[in-house]
Amino acid sequence: MSETPLFKVTIDNITIEVPAGTTILNAARKIGGDVAPPAMCYYSKLEGSGGKCRTCLVEVSKGSEKDPRPMPKLVASCRTTVMDGMEVKNITSPKVVDARASIVEFLLLNHPLDCPICDQAGECHLQDLSYEHGKDGTRYEFQRRTFKKHDLGKYIQLHMTRCILCYRCVFTADQISKKRSHGVLDRGDHSEIATFIEKNLDNDFIGNVIDVCPVGALTDKTFRFKNRVWFLKPMDAHRNCPTCSGKVTLWNRGDEVFRVTARKDEWGEVEEWICNDCRFEKKHTSDWLIEGPRLIDRHSVIAQGHYAGNVGQTIPNETINKVLHGRSPRLLMDIHSVSEVNQPDIDLSSIQGPAHSNNFNSNKD
Amino acid sequence: MAKATQWNTMGRKLLLEKAHVEGIRYFDVYRREGGYRSVEKALKTMTQDEIVEEVKKSGLRGRGGAGFPAGMKWSFIAKPEGVPRHLVCNADESEPGTFKDRYLMEFLPHLLIEGLIVASYALGSNTTYIYIRGEYAWIPDILEQAIAEAKANGFLGKNILGTGFDCEIYVQRGAGAYICGEETALIESLEGKRGNPRIKPPFPAIKGAWGRPTVVNNVETLASVVPIINEGGEEYAKIGVGKSTGTKLISACGNINKPGVYEIDMTISVEEFIYSDEYCGGIPNGKRLKACIPGGSSVPILPANLLLKTAKGETRYMNYESLSDGGFATGSMMGSGGFIVLDEDQCVVRNTYSLARFYRHESCGQCSPCREGTGWMEKLLLRLEKGEGKISDIDLLWDIQSKIEGNTICPLGDAAAWPVAAAIRHFRDEFEWHVTHAAEAQTRNYGLAHYADPIHVPV
């Protein structure tokens, strides 16, 4: 039996051994942390994806042990395989940092930045990317492009203005669902995701395009404007589904299931594809067997304030009493004396459903 | 087009020698004039490797723009057992300013077919394609007629000339996209898909059309195979100079007296090419030369003083090395041979804008720097052209083009960035004048200024 040879690759001065044929990106992901370049279009579960967004560009400062010449241009790490003895610079290369910042600028050039009303906000890869690799402000002084609206049916909402043309949804429809009825029309900066002559996207596994979309271009119509993701409690759940694995993440508030998504790993990629039935039709807690809270990266806004004890963290012990030797702290100001926001008598977590202005107003009477 | 051009005896013609023989478009006349000799010679007396070797010896460089040695490209083709190989002729000539292939196909379709048969034999391609630009709507008929004639005379089809070699040539029309001239986008389009360039590697020589080893060559490159086989690679290499061997077709246009397609042997100077009566015949109305884009719209534009003489003060010649002398700082490129001349009445800002508009429109939209950057550059250039720009826009343009260049999947990003970079590098004061004299810039052109002044050469 022939074994795949192991190649030694050094990324940002960290050396790791990976099987031949591994891409630079996947080798970097094995190291993890900041060494892993961001990826907006690459999706390990979709064949042929990657290479388009250019956010994962890295510098290859040494080609391989045999041919140590550096590569002349920055390369897309998601589509470049490692060679033995290769040396790669990601965040240690000023060229890469600079190029990446400009890619972020390009991606945001025509992006509407409507995060306050975007359902993807809080779990948007473009938000993370801009925050981590972008610069503040824009040098773009022109009208952002708009598109004619396309209706994709009752399940999926398309916001073409937010799209970064990663092609992930096209690959998903090709490889996961039975039939692809949408694609990229036109070209250049006027290219768009659409169906040719209005069609509904409703076949079997098409809902997964929502999960693979790195931005808010494709969102769940059954969840549209219902809640912010960081107000919801993600829980792993499963059901006996005849078409898919039935393993999902439920996004609840109280007992109400607001939305159902596939489970996503640390790179934001779907672990197992789920069918439309599970995603769009099973919106009762009784439909599901709940396994427990979903592990959310603690840096994510979704993790804020949510059952810290259950997501792999321990609640820190209160140290103030110890430090003050039993004395009570002297409060300089009670915030509620100057602010009407978050009134002490209103407990947000005990409100049924999403908070509403009525909750606050009725208390005033 | 140059009609009834009197071909001077100066300068050797290999491709266009017979272009004006009455009826050369048809098989009988073409054959009578010595056509298809190379097919007989190659198929009957040479092995595949010998042909590749001959093309290598000739030093023939790809005529599509990049100038990659053709023989070397052929030798890269993978030859896995039992997998068909393909030769694809890139006739998607869409570069603004370039129209040499069109001329060749219109006047001498059999020359291309002849070259294709020889190249197909050398590469072992039994199914060969001509991918032709959609806008050349009338040329597929000419080519298909030529193919039918060649087939009827035993030069195509099964068992060509009794040698046992089978070859069919199909003409495939594009749908009007510049990007499909990029070889992997061309292959995608040929396969019936959206013409998005592929990510390389794998290169087409390993995995091309339908995953099979494929060689994509320009029309002129393939036509040049005919004289190489007829006369031998070494004879061909004697023409021209240095690594610029053989002859090159130049499609000259812009402010010249005699626009048209000229075959040059790469030993004449740029000045002679523009001003001699044999070629462009000078600039009309006694105007002075301001600038020139010597190799098709994507190569850097040069001001008159750097065009005629290199930065070292030497005469610039019409060949690969001399045109690129000085790199991008003071040189340009041979490119695809689209020679665009601008006289003193032309506005470089406007010219750069219209090129930027072209690239914005032709970007495939697959990768972000090109998709977003080309549109941004176009908008900034339009603003400058309309006199609504700011001085900082010029620096911004420079920054944008530097961020596009080298960061894209295919060379279209570079092709969009280079003209903007070169225009700002050499004509920055004209851009600034469009800001500082915004109103005046709407009524008159900047003119020649100092762009033709001799450059001081430090001794």
Interface residues (C-beta under 8 A of the other chain):
Chain A: G50 G51 K52 C53 R54 T55 L57 K73 L74 A76 R79 A99 S102 I103 E105 F106 L107 L109 N110 R139 Y140 F142 R145 I164 L165 Y167 G183 V184 D186 R187 G188 D189 H190 S191
Chain B: A177 I179 R194 I199 R360 H361 E362 S363 C364 G365 Q366 C367 S368 P369 R371 E372 G373 T374 G375 W376 K379 L396 K403 G406 N407 T408 I409
